[in-house]
Amino acid sequence: MKYFALKGWKIKYESFLYSISGWVDWYDYLGTNKYTFKEAKEAVRKLEPKIKKRKEYDERYKEDPRLPSSPYETYKGKGWVDWPDYLGK
């Protein structure tokens, strides 16, 4: 079986060939689709108790596996303004 390395990942060559034909992105390929910016804002605001600060977000974002660890990077140019806007302050 053929393998190749991609930034520290060992990937089957056949998987790579398959992914070329229907490639969306790594989140889709790995089955961890992330929210759109609007969906993420809604989801983070629904977490209870409410998240009020970035530090709290860093500790709790994993409660919803579709929330990104770095929303300011994930949504840069896609609607990101600042933490108060994202958290609904």
Buried (B, 14 or more C-beta within 10 A) or exposed (E): EEEEEEEEEEBEEEEBEEBEEEEEEEEEBEEEEBBEBEEBBEBBEEBEEEBEEBEBBEEBBEEEEEBBEEBEEBBEEEEBEEBEEBBEE
